[in-house]
Amino acid sequence: MAEWLTPKQAGERVQRHWRTITDACRSGELHGEQRAVNTSWRIEAACLDAWMRGTLCIHRHSNVTPIRRSA
């Protein structure tokens, strides 16, 4: 079972401010989930650890962001 953290818990775990964690989730730098718009983030511990190591988490297969083409 995955261990889920709030931004505050994640920040305490890696000694970063919770706002840094939230900003990283919003930018896509750190994989996180929101159940609905404007709700709190949830971060899987394994994703947080990968982010701190500078590696891809299990949800990311590439560090390349696909280009969206307009129709």
C-alpha positions as CSV (number, residue, x, y, z in Angstrom):
1,M,0.0,0.0,0.0
2,A,1.3,3.4,-0.9
3,E,2.2,6.0,1.7
4,W,0.5,9.3,1.0
5,L,1.7,12.6,2.4
6,T,0.3,16.1,2.6
7,P,2.5,18.9,1.4
8,K,3.2,19.8,5.0
9,Q,4.3,16.2,5.8
10,A,6.3,16.0,2.6
11,G,8.1,19.3,3.4
12,E,8.9,18.1,6.9
13,R,10.3,14.8,5.5
14,V,12.7,16.5,3.1
15,Q,13.3,19.7,5.0
16,R,11.6,22.0,2.5
17,H,8.7,24.5,3.0
18,W,5.3,23.1,2.2
19,R,4.8,25.9,-0.4
20,T,7.9,24.5,-2.3
21,I,6.3,21.1,-2.4
22,T,2.9,22.6,-3.6
23,D,4.6,24.7,-6.3
24,A,6.6,21.6,-7.5
25,C,3.3,19.7,-7.8
26,R,1.6,22.5,-9.7
27,S,4.5,22.8,-12.2
28,G,4.6,19.1,-12.7
29,E,8.1,18.8,-11.4
30,L,6.8,16.6,-8.5
31,H,4.1,14.0,-9.1
32,G,1.1,14.7,-6.9
33,E,-2.6,14.3,-7.0
34,Q,-5.6,16.4,-6.3
35,R,-9.1,14.9,-6.0
36,A,-10.7,18.0,-7.3
37,V,-9.7,21.5,-8.4
38,N,-8.6,23.8,-5.5
39,T,-8.2,20.9,-3.0
40,S,-5.1,19.9,-1.2
41,W,-2.4,17.9,-2.8
42,R,-1.4,14.3,-2.0
43,I,2.1,13.1,-2.7
44,E,3.1,9.5,-2.8
45,A,6.3,9.0,-0.6
46,A,8.1,7.1,-3.4
47,C,7.5,10.0,-5.8
48,L,8.8,12.5,-3.2
49,D,12.0,10.3,-2.7
50,A,12.5,10.1,-6.5
51,W,12.1,13.9,-6.7
52,M,14.7,14.5,-4.1
53,R,17.1,12.1,-5.9
54,G,16.5,13.8,-9.2
55,T,15.2,10.7,-10.8
56,L,11.8,9.8,-12.4
57,C,9.1,8.3,-10.1
58,I,7.1,5.2,-11.0
59,H,4.5,7.4,-12.7
60,R,6.9,9.2,-15.0
61,H,8.3,7.3,-18.0
62,S,10.2,10.3,-19.4
63,N,11.3,13.7,-18.4
64,V,10.2,15.0,-21.7
65,T,6.9,16.9,-21.8
66,P,4.9,16.1,-24.9
67,I,4.0,19.0,-27.2
68,R,0.3,19.6,-27.5
69,R,-0.7,20.4,-31.1
70,S,-3.6,22.7,-31.8
71,A,-6.3,21.3,-34.1
